[in-house]
Amino acid sequence: MRWSAALLLAYLALRFALLTTAGYPPDIGQFKLWALQAEQDGLAALYGGGADHDFSRFDYPPFYAYVLRTLGWLYSFVEPDALRRQADSTLLTALVKLPALLADLAVALLLAAIARRSAAGTEPKVARGAAVAVAAAWLLDPAVLLDGGHWGQPDSIHSGFVLAAFATIGGALGPARGTRRNAALAWSWLALAALMKPLGAPFFPLLLAITLLTSGVAAAACGALAAAAVAVALFAPFVAEWGVATMVERLLGDVTIMAYTSVNGHNLWWLFGPWRDAESPLVGPLTPTHLGLLAFAVAMVAVIVLAVRRHRGRHAGLHAAQVLALAAFLATAFFLVSTHLHENHLYGALPLLLGAIAAAPPQNSTRPLAWLLFAALSLGVAWNVAAHDFVWRQCWPFILGADAPFVGDAPDQRLPRGEWLAGTIGTWWNLACGAALATFCCGASLQRLPWRRETTPPPPGDAGRGRP
């Protein structure tokens, strides 16, 4: 117990040290400006400033506005007129990074709770060990330390909500699976994810399918109503100030602010050429954006078909680990085929895959394979972030060579050959991880559990006795 406390304190010391680093300056600078603006001019004022494609414009859904407003209010006790005087400090940097730290701790607790429930009925030491393993794997993940700790990106907030949604609907957190209350809670979590960052929205079709399979039409309707209620509550102050039409226009317009094939995301579009115009026709009238959406629709249908086959199979009923594994694959597929995506947009697959590991029984013999997949995917995310760090990208070896063959259509986006090569390596790595995860899910989704422990066949004389 003392060792656990000492390790936790050491980890918190590391994270508090990371709070003071500059992070990713363009985004950290925006977060600071928005927090101070929300405090001085009011919450709704965030959606009032900035023209189209103005990088100082607030381009997040409303949930993050509430987070920033709270941070600005806290900082106002130190610098009451910080916005007017353009004041800045290390304390303000630490404040805008703090939500990522709190979200990481919350995700770790959620993963530990999933592991403990999965290990229920085993020895307390086994359950405790499983909980500590998944929590530590999350907190010490290089991708988590780089994205949330160093960069200060709030990705763990929406990713945590997505994890909570599918863990809830899959029954990984309690015995309420299959009830309307359970569905309403899961849909509310996913609504919060989408209202924190648009990356939560693509999961709604899968959540609908899982809800219909496990809980029925009435529960799905309750879930949809709960999600709508959450959205109305969060949007209310902004709609009162700007009106429905303006808010819809702003939110839809913000999605296309950086309409490029790959905005440093190591996916298929990086191979085509990063920073190319995603709205110009590529195949007949179809643009890269259209092609990416079509590819993701195919992946969505495939995942839903896998879920239906598992539910209707010989061992009827989706296991929580299967639900989370399918959601992790969907997150990976979305990143690999979609345009407009950044360095950190594969991040959301990590807690889902780790949640699937936590939800599987701890004695399964194929768990090392699942851990290997998680480690490989984590490395891909960490490499993507590190290769495009605002400071590191200007150092050796990323600055090696002349400009790469694909220099992009965006202004000032002439990538050195070293950085382009790093992105190409990362892309092939991520594609390999996606293929491995797809194979794993397809092979496992027809079993009673995704990682089923092999059983010893009975002696010949007992072949006809008792079937498990």
Residue, then its C-alpha position, 0 to 999 in steps of 0.5 A: m500500500r505504501w508503494s502504491a501511494a509513493l508511485l501515485l505521488a511520483y506520477l502526479a509529480l510528473r504530470f504537474a511538471l508537464l503542466t508547466t511545459a509550453g505544450y503545443p503553443p498554437d492550441i494552448g494559446q487559443f485555449k488561454l484566449w478563449a478561457l479569458q474571453a469567456e470569463q470577461d465577456g460571458l460564456a455565449a461570447l465565445y461564438g461571437g468572434g472570429a470570421d471563417h477560417d480565423f484560427s482565433r475563432f472558437d471552433y469547439p462544441p459547447f461543452y468545452a466552453y463551460v470548461l474554459r469558462t471555469l478555468g477563466w473564472l479561476y484565473s480571474f482571482v489572480e489576474p482580474d483584467a488578464l484579457r485586457r492587459q494581454a497577461d499570460s503566465t505559467l499558471l494560466t498554461a497549467l490551468v488550461k492543461l489541468p482538465a486533461l490531467l483530471a480526465d486521465l485520472a477519471v479514465a484510469l478509475l473507470l478502467a479500474a472499475i471495469a476490470r474489477r467487475s470483470a474479475a468479480g468472483t476471483e481472488p481479491k488479489v487477482a481483481r486488484g491486480a487487473a484493476v491496477a494493470v489497466a489503470a497504470a497502462w493508461l496513465l503511463d501510456p506515452a500517447v497519454l503523456l504526450d497528448g494530454g500531459h505535454w500538449g495539453q489537449p483535452d482528448s481524454i475528456h471526450s474519449g472518456f465519455v465514449l468509453a463510459a457510453f459503450a461500457t454502460i450499454g455493454g454492461a461492463l459497469g453494473p447489472a443494469r444492462g438492458t434497461r431503459r435507464n441504462a440506455a439513457l445513461a449511455w446515450s447521455w455520455l455519448a452526447l457529452a462526448a459529441l458536445m465536447k468534440p465532434l469526434g464523438a458523433p460518429f459513434f451514434p449509429l453503433l450505439l443505436a445498433i447496440t442499444l436495439l440489440t441489447s435493450g430494444v426499441a423503447a430503450a433506444a427511444c429513451g436514450a435518444l431523448a436523453a441525448a437530446a435533453v443533454a444537448v438542449a441543456l448545454f446549447a440553451p445559453f448560446v441559442a438564447e444569445w445567437g439563435v438556432a440558425t446561427m449556432v447550426e451554421r457555426l457548428l457545421g462551418d467549424v467542421t470544415i475550417m481545415a478542409y485538407t486531406s490530412v492535417n498531419g494525421h498519419n492515415l490513408w490520406w497522408l499517402f495521397g498527400p497531406w495538406r491537399d484540398a479535400e473539397s476538390p473532385l478526385v474521382g469524378p464528382l467525388t472529393p476526398t471528403h466524400l470518399g472518406l465518408l463512403a469508406f467510413a460508412v462501409a466500415m460502420v456497416a461491417v461493424i454493425v453486421l459483426a455485432v448483429r451476428r454475435h448477438r444472434g449467434r449460438h451464444a446469444g448476447l453481446h459481451a461487454a468486451q466485444v462491444l468495446a472492441l468493436a467501438a475501438f475498431l470503429a474509432t481506428a477505421f474512422f481515423l484511417v479513412s477520413t479527411h480533415l484529421h489531426e495528429n491526435h485524432l486516433y487517440g480515442a481508440l486507446p481507452l476503448l481497446l484498453g476497456a475491452i481488455a479490462a472487460a475480458p475475464p482476467q484468466n484468458s490465455t490470449r490476453p497477451l495478443a490484446w495487450l500487444l495490439f494496444a501497445a502497437l496502437s499506442l505507439g502509433v498515436a505517440w509517434n504521430v504526436a511526436a513527429h509533429d510537435f511544434v518544437w521537435r519537428q524543427c529538430w534533427p532528424f525531422i528537418l533532414g532533406a529538402d521539401a518532400p514531394f507532397v508539399g500540400d496546398a495549404p500556405d506555409q505547409r512545405l514539409p521537410r523530407g524527414e518529417w514527411l518520411a516520419g509521417t509515411i512510416g507512421t501511416w504504414w504502422n497505423l494501417a498495419c495496426g488497423a488491419a490487425l485489429a480488424t482481424f482480431c475483432c472479426g475472428a473474436s466477435l463470433q465467440r462467447l467472449p473476445w478472448r476465450r480461454e481454451t478448455t482441456p477436453p474431457p477424458p474419452g470416457d466422459a465425452g457425453r457428460g455435462r456440456p458447459 
